[in-house]
Every structure is written in structure tokens, then in C-alpha cells.
Amino acid sequence: MGDGNRSNSNKPEWLLQYDLIGKIGEGTYGLVFLARIKSPTNRGKSIAIKKFKQSKDGDGVSPTAIREIMLLREITHENVVKLVNVHINHTDMSLYLAFDYAEHDLYEIIRHHRDKVNQSINQYTVKSLLWQLLNGLNYLHSNWIIHRDLKPSNILVMGDGEEHGVVKIADFGLARIYQAPLKPLSENGVVVTIWYRAPELLLGAKHYTSAVDMWAVGCIFAELLTLKPLFQGAEVKATPNPFQLDQLDKIFKVLGHPTLEKWPSLANLPHWQQDSQHIQGHKYDNANLYSVVHLSPKSPAYDLLSKMLEYDPRRRITAAQALEHEYFKMEPQPGRNALVPCTPGEAFVNYPTRPVDTTTDFEGTTNMQQSQQVPSGAAIAGNMPGGHVSNRSVPRPMNVGMQRMHQLQAYNLTSQAGMGGGINPGGIPMQRGVPQQAHQQQQLRRKDQMGMPGYPPQQKSRRM
Ligand SMILES: Nc1ncnc2c1ncn2[C@@H]1O[C@H](COP(=O)(O)OP(=O)(O)OP(=O)(O)O)[C@@H](O)[C@H]1O
């Protein structure tokens, strides 16, 4: 962890170890910057630095959150983005997490196919992206980590280089560190995407299980097939009330109304009872998922998708089970580089690189020095006509307080977190042109097995 002393150039000292290139995005928690490592080992390696916003009234990061950050540093899997460093600015007590940089994400890949090339994503690519997503998720779930906010922009894909076309799940664990998506976001009326949110959460379930991630994977699988969000409910301002009638209505319309027969614990969900009048407003009897996603109801792809979109979370397929599904055993089999063409002779799709806004500085407001070296391959936005940096959700403040930040330091995060350290092979069944890599140990040895919210305690039988 770097310290927050400032150099003359008004930059935090820890930032001097990087060449700061520019802003690449803005999300719920704050800004994301592209930087390059300066040190001889890993020189030029690209890093994404997430700056977490400081809240005005900041009541601080809880000790639990501090443990969460520690745990995130231990997460090592080929299909999960690596947290390489943690930095704190003492001056404003803002928190920065430095991750391995990925050139693409599923949001942009889908958008490119839909809006630019007007062509579906080839079967091999869909299958490889999905397999790797499930592989990373299986690792997270095996380590008691529920993502809780899976969506296309959180599923990164590596650009050119040794890991070209490898999927990396991003943003896991962050909901736990700050605010849970379902908590009240009273101050600024943040807009959140609920398209990937599981029905049990929309109906007021109080606890997350890993099944919520599998629902999101089902939505993402369908979106990869059709290039359109599957359940595109009206986006809403976050409220303390998780009940979202329009989103539920979109789901019911495609999957049919849930019944107690299909989903026995439905009766216990708060909004199923409280809002039954609204919910029963339309009675959708017939499921038509297969026609919406243009799949034969007998196809393995449809079978897998419908198991991911099972209403009852206890019956929903797990990541481990999904990886064994027949869909992945049929040709074309999934591979490590998801972005290579499906058949020999087929052209590569040229996915755009991330636009980089070089006009926003690290404080997120003023102009950055324009003399910064610009990365090859990265498009520069900012002042350029038509240039933009995606802003897919209105950011909301987070609770990082002085007192808690000092606690974070007390937890001794001072060492560099394995920059360039060995990346864990994900055990992908088949690689095109690359020998199959061995499965790596999937379980992390947890330092703290005790009562961590979001990391269910060890039980004998538990649905993951
Ligand atoms: N490690 C990374 N490498 C490259 N780009 C990244 C990385 N992490 C995040 N990004 C990109 O930065 C942008 C903002 O990410 P961020 O996770 O903050 O917000 P989001 O996913 O768009 O929305 P939300 O905050 O609601 O999850 C997105 O385009 C995302 O794909």
C-alpha cells in the first residue's frame, strides 16, 4: 500500500510508480484510470486504478470491509481480475485499488456486434466467454464469495498478448466493502441497473446466495446470444425498497408467472405477499424463453439457459454443475482465447480499444498534463470529437472515513501485492493452439472463516 505523502507535482507519492494515462470509466464506486507500471520489473504493464469516492459524512470502512480487501488480494484465478495493489491518499483518505488491466468487456463486445458490425457473436466465442465466466465464478463461489453485481461491464476480456481473449471477472467483493446494492441510496438518486437481478431479490429476499450470480449469468448468456438485454425493466432510482414491478413483469412475461409448485418458498418472500395485487396484475402463463433467444427448446444451449433462469434459487443450476453441462461438450468446444474466429478462414473481429480521457486528472476534475505518454492501441477520447468515456451508472458516494482508513493501514497492507506474479490457470478444457493448462487448486485457504457477511459460514450442506 502506498502512502499518501504528496510530491511537489501535487500527486500522491505512490502514484509516481505509475505513468498515469487517463480516465477509462466511471462506475458506482468512482473513477477508473489506466496507468502503466514504471519499475523495471513489469515495466509498461497496464493497470486499471479504481479510485473510490470519499463520502461527505463518511462513516468509514468497517473492520469487516478491511478484511474483505485483504481477502480480495488473495484471490488468484485466471478468470478473476487480479487486485495488484492497494493505495491510500492520506490527504483526502481516498482509497485506490490497482487491478490488472483488460482491454475489453462484455458490454462493449455486445455493443460492437449489435451497433457496429450488426452481426451475432459466433458460437465458439459465446461458449468460451460463458465457460470462462462460469469457471471464474465457480472459483469465487468455492471460496464463499458471491459477486452480487454481475453484468456485462463487469466481465472483462483481455486484449492482445499472452492472455488474449481470456475472461476476467471484475468488481467482485466490492459490494461488500461499501454499500450493498439493496441498501438505501438516499442522497443522490443513483440509477442502478436491475436487469441482471434475481427474482428472489426483487421480491425482497433478505439474503444473497450464490444463486443470484447464476441468474445474472443466465441473463448475460441470453444477451450474448441475442445482443439485447433479456429482461430490460425500466431502470430505477435506487430506493430502500427492492420491489421493482416493471423488472418482475419483464421476467414473468418471458418465463411465465412463478407458482408455488415451481418455487415453494415464494410464499415467504415479503413482496410476493405484500404486493400480490400488482404482481398478479398480468397473469403470464406461457413461458416463451426459447423463442426470445432464438433457440430450439430441445437444444443443450436452451437447456442450460433455462436451468440458469430457474425461479427457485435452490433449484437453479450451480456454476460447478453448469461447467459439466452437455452444452460445453458439444462442438464447438470452448477455448482459452475466446476472441479467435470460430472456423478457419473466418475473419477476426476487431474490437475497439477502450477510449482514454486524458483531460481528467486523478482528482477527477481538472486537466491532466497532456504530455503523458499515450498507450499504443488505446483510443484517446476527451477533447476529441465524438470521443467519450463510458459512464454507465451514476456514481454514488461511498463511506470511507478517516478513522477507518487508519485501521486499514493498521492491517499492514504495505507490501506490493504480487505484481506480475504467476497467474493461475483456470483449467479451460480446450485451448486453440495452446496446450491445455492444468487445473489449479480452487480453494483458497481462508485466514478468517468466522462469520463474514457475504461469505457464508462453513456448513455441511449449502447451496452455492
Ligand atoms: N481492470 C479493469 N481493466 C479495464 N477496464 C476496467 C477494469 N475494471 C473496470 N474497468 C472498466 O471501467 C469502467 C467503469 O467500471 P466500474 O466497475 O467502476 O463501473 P461499471 O461496471 O461500469 O458500473 P458499476 O460501478 O455500476 O458496476 C467499465 O467500463 C469497466 O469495464
The ligand as an ORCA input file, in Angstrom:
! r2SCAN-3c Opt
* xyz 0 1
  N      -9.441     -3.959    -14.548
  C     -10.021     -3.216    -15.487
  N      -9.435     -3.067    -16.693
  C     -10.006     -2.322    -17.646
  N     -11.183     -1.693    -17.515
  C     -11.808     -1.817    -16.343
  C     -11.274     -2.564    -15.267
  N     -12.155     -2.505    -14.230
  C     -13.184     -1.752    -14.649
  N     -12.980     -1.330    -15.911
  C     -13.882     -0.539    -16.733
  O     -14.082      0.725    -16.142
  C     -15.421      1.131    -16.354
  C     -16.031      1.506    -15.021
  O     -16.013      0.347    -14.207
  P     -16.788      0.238    -12.867
  O     -16.672     -1.183    -12.412
  O     -16.306      1.288    -11.950
  O     -18.249      0.600    -13.257
  P     -19.343     -0.188    -14.103
  O     -19.043     -1.660    -14.082
  O     -19.461      0.451    -15.441
  O     -20.622      0.105    -13.260
  P     -20.869     -0.254    -11.734
  O     -19.979      0.577    -10.921
  O     -22.302      0.076    -11.545
  O     -20.556     -1.714    -11.555
  C     -16.140     -0.015    -17.061
  O     -16.139      0.250    -18.446
  C     -15.265     -1.201    -16.791
  O     -15.356     -2.187    -17.814
*
